[in-house]
């Protein structure tokens, strides 16, 4: 079978790579053509566009790059027609993928969506497009099944969360070797996860690093995104107690005592590694003001949304500053608070349904198109 996969972000590249491996177990003759990144390229050498060329964050940034976005949409349609796949698999990235899904459905292609757009948070009216243009939807958050089926009468498959697979399948690191390889000292590590896009890193990293001098008995390590070079991060590093490691986020989390994390998938990843965290977010002012009007959620982090309560502290926009960040970091370094957080983290993992998301999805996709 021929599979055309579109992932537009780093997390999509990770989950897309695991899905491709799972599809090969179901379909030994599978051939791929995909939009994604380096991880997906390890399974197939048929990368069309890298996600680093596609990532535009926030309303204002999207508006400024409309010409590029429309050019990519046009190119994608032509590329799909030339490849003529048996199925198109969309991975999150809704602004782009739902437009392609509409066109693809009209052209008669089979359309499958892995990792639902977060329409429960905003743009709920996208449900109409999904009902019309997506043949099968595979959701990864437990509350999404009720949202689609009970609220909108649209059947979906809950397959579990792929991050659990990604963590379970990784090679375990030896902490001593890891520290030696990256010239880290014996101090406990506080991981800094500032995001993957340049726009968000610029907003987040300076504030995250503003507390470094207050913690001489810890060392801070920035988790560099695979899509960004060290030269970009270097401008923010002013203290010798800060280290940088590129494209080793999971390894870093596995040896960290605490983390400062930009809101997004990384908050869930950090929780699954059982690392106490402070969730941070600061966006473009215009984008944030618009977002407040259209997003109807009590929380922004996946951890709190899944648990439907405050498990981790969220510092948003003006609350994200040096004083509040230090206060909350002190809190998660306190042994009593850490113990409470660990119990919630274990409950979170239970809610996510355990391992198998990639295999479950691959089986469902292959069985639906093989006849």
N, C-alpha and C positions, 0 to 999 in steps of 0.2 A: 504494500500500500504506500501511497505518497501522502506525506503529512506536511502541511504548510503551517508554521507556528509563528505567532507574533507576540513577542515580549518586549516591552519598552523601557524596563527599569532593571536595576541590579537584582532586586528580589525576584523578578520574573525570570531573569537569566538563571538564577539558582534553581528555582522550581521547574523551569523549562528543561534544564539539563537532567534533572532526576526523572521527569516525565518521559523524556526521550529514551533514557536507559530502560525505563519500565516498558515502554512501547516496543523496544527491541526484544524484550523477553517474550512478549505476546506475538510479535510479528517479526520474524528473523529477516524478512525481506523489506522491512521498512526503509524508506528513503525520506530524507528531510530537506526542507528548505526553510530558512527561519530568519527572523529579526530577533536579535538577542545580544549575547556577549561572549566572553572568553570561556565561561563554563559550558555553555551549549556547544561551543566550537570544539570542545574536547571530545564530544560524541560524533559530531559531523562537521565537515569542512565547508558546508554550504551556507555560510553566513551571508545574508543580504545586506543588512545594515546593523551597525553596533548601537546599543541603547544610549551610549554617551552622546550620540549625534541626534538623539530624539527627545532628551529630557528637558522640558521647559516647565518650571514650577510656578504656580500661582496665576491669577487672572491677568495681571499686568504683563508678566513674562510671555504668556501665551499670545496676547495681543501683539506684542512686539515681534513675534516670530511666525505670524500667520502665513506669510509667503512660503517659508520653509516647510511648514506643516502641510499646506495644500500641495506643495510639490511632492512631498513624501507620500501623501495619499494617492496621488495620480500614479506615481511610480509603482507603489505597492499593488494597485489594481492590475496594471500591465504585467507585473512580475507573476502574480497569481495566475493570470490567464495563460501565460507562457508555460508555467509549471504544470497547470491543470491537476491540482491535487485531488485525492479522494476525500479529504476532509481538511478544513481550516480550523486550527485550534488557537483561540484567543486567550492570552494570559493577562488578566487585569487590564491596565492601561486603557481605560474606557473611552476617553475623548477621541482617541484614534481608532481603537478597535471596533467600537459600535458603528462608526461610519463605514468601515470596511465590511462589517457584518451585514449592514443594510444592502450594500452593493452586491455582496457575495450571495446573499439569499435570492436576490432578484436574478442573478446569473445562474442559479441552480446548484451552487456549491453547498455541501453539508457544513454546517456551522456549529462548532462546539466551543463552549466557554469554560475555561478552568480558572478558578479564583474570581469570584463575582466582583463586579464594580460595587463600591460601597454605596449603593443607592438608598440604603437604610439610613445613611447619614445626610445625604443631600442629593438633589436631582432625582427624587423618587419617581418623577414622571418618566424616567428612562425605562421603567418597567414595560411601557407600551412597546418600545423599540425591541427590548429583549424578548417579549412574548412573540413579536412578529418575526424577528430576524435570527433568533438563536434556537437551534434544534434541541440541544442539550446543555444544561448548566450544571457545573460541578462546584459546590460551595464548600468552604473550608472552616467556617465558623458555625458553631452549633445553633445560634439564634437565627442564622440566615435561612435555614430550612423553614422555620415557622413563618418568617417574614414573607417568603415567596409563596408558600403553599397555603397558609391560613389567611394571610392578608390579601394576596393577589391571585390565588387560585392558579398558580403556575408551578408545575411539578419540577423539583430539582433533586440532585443527588448530593447528600452530605458525605464527603469522602474522607474526612479527617483533615488535620492541618499538616501540610508538607514540611513545615519547619521541624517538626518532630522527626521526620525521616532524615532530613538533612543533618540534624544533630546526631542522630543514632548511627548514621552510616559513615560519619567522619572518622578519620584515624585519630585515636587518642594521642595527646601530646604529653611528653614528660616535662614537668614544670622546670626541673633543673636544666635540662637541655634547651628548652625554650628560652629561658632567661639568658643562658650562655650564648645562644645563637644571635640574640638581639641585644646583647650587651646591657642587659637589665641587672640592677643590683638586687640585694636581698629584701628590700623594702616591699611592703604590701602594695599591690597595684590598683590604681583607680583608672578604669578605662574611660576614654573619651570617644564617644560615637557621634560625630557632628553631622552625619548625613552623607549623601553621595553626590549631590548636585552642587555646583559652585555657588549658586545663589544662596542655598541654605547654609553651606559651610561658612560663607562670609558673615551671615547673620549670627551663627551659633558659636563658632570656635573661640572668638576673642573673649566672650563672656564666660564660656566654660573654663578657659585657661586663667581667668582673672583671679581664681581662688587658689592657684597653685602655691603661692608663697605662704599661705596659711596652713599648709600641711607638709611640713618638712620631713615627717616620718613616713610619708607615702611617696610613691612615684607615679606620675601621670603618663599614660601611654595613649597616643592618638591612634585610632583604628582608621587607617587610610583606605578610601574607597578605590576599587580597582580601576575606576574610570578617571581618576585624578592622579597627577604626578606629585612627587614630594615637593617639587619647586613651588607648587601652589600653596601648600601647607606651611612652607618654611617662613613665610612672611608673618605668620601668627605666633611663631614659637620664640618667646623672649626669655625663657627660663631654662637653666641647665637640668632642672628636675622633670623635664618633659621629653619623652621619647616618641618616636614615630615608627609604626609598623604597617606596611601596606598589604591589603588583601589577605589578612589573617585574623579577621574579626572573631571567628568562632574559637580559634586557638587562644586569642587574647582573653576572651570572656571566660574560658575554662580555667584561667589562672588568676582572675581578678577578684578583688575583695568588694568592689563597688563600681558603679558606672554612672556617668552623666550621658544621657541618651536623647538624641533628637527624635521627636515623635514620629512614629512610622512602624514598619515591620520590626525594626531593631528593638523596640520596647518588648515585643513578645519574645524575640530571640534571647534577649537578656534575661527575661523571666524564666525561660526554659533551661537556661544554664544556672538558675538559682542565684543570680547575682543581684543584690539590692541596688536599686536605681532611683535616680531622679529624672523624670521625663521633662524635656525642655522643648519649647517651640517659640520661635519669633520669625514672623514673615514680613513680606512687603506690606507697608501700612495700608495701602489701597486694597490689596488682596485680602488682608485680614479683616478690614471693615466690611467688605463684600461678603466674606466668608461667614461673619457673625450673623448676617441677615439670612443666609440660605442654609446654614448647617444647624440642625436641631438635635444636638447631642449634649448629654450631661458631661461626658468625658471625651478626651481626644486620643488617649492611649488604648491600644488593643487590650492590654491587660485589664484595665478598669471596665472597658466595654463588655468583654467576655464574662467577667465576674459580676458585672452589674452593681459594682460598689467601688469605693475608693480603696485600692490596694497600694498603688504607687502615687506619689505626689506629682502633680503636673504644674509646671511653671510656664505660664503662657504670656506671651507678648511683654507687657510692662512688668509683670511679676517675675520675669526672667531677668534677673540682675545679680550682681555679685553678692549683695547682702542676703537675699532670699536663697540663693544657690548655696551659700556657705551654711546657712541655717539648716537646710534640708539635707545637705551632705553630712553634716554633724549627726543628724537624726538617723540616717541609714547606717552610720558607722557605730551607733550605739547597740550593744549586744542584745538588749531586750527587744528593741524595735526590729532588729534583724531576725530574731526568732519568730516573731509574729508574721513577718513578711514571708519567711520560708514556708510556713503552713499554708498561706494563701497561694503561693506558687505551686505547691503540690496539688491543691484543689483545682487550680487552673489547668494543669496538665491533664487531669482526669476528665475535665469538661471537653477537652479537645479530641478525645477519642482514641488516643494512642497512635501507633505507627501504621503505615500502609496507605497513605493518601495517594502517592504516585502510582503504586501498583493498582489500587482500586480504580483510579481514574483511567489508567491505560487499558485495563480490562473492559471497562464500560465503553470506552471509545472504540476499541478494536471490535468488540462484539456487535456494536451498533452499525458498523460500516462494512463488515466482512461479507455480508450476504448480498 
